Amino acid sequence: PMTTPAIVQVVSVLPYRIVTLWSNGEVRENDYTLAVQQWALSDSEVYRQVAQWEHFKEVRATDGVLTWPTVRIRFT
């Protein structure tokens, strides 16, 4: 049975580029430079936080996806 590949490890984080190892053995580098420019202007506090380098560089692979544990969501 075919399964959807998941991220198993963040290999490296460069300014707004993330290199990941996937469950199928593939290594991918994704450049988020343009996305981060849009996130910085977002109405979403979460996106604005991720756009800040001090948060962006803390990216982790959790349950097959990218997460930012230093970014907090506030519910009101």
Sequence and secondary structure as in RCSB ss.txt:
>XXXX:A:sequence
PMTTPAIVQVVSVLPYRIVTLWSNGEVRENDYTLAVQQWALSDSEVYRQVAQWEHFKEVRATDGVLTWPTVRIRF
T
>XXXX:A:secstr
      EEEEEEEETTEEEEEETTS EEEEE HHHHHHHTT S HHHHHHTSHHHHTT EEETTEEE TT     
 
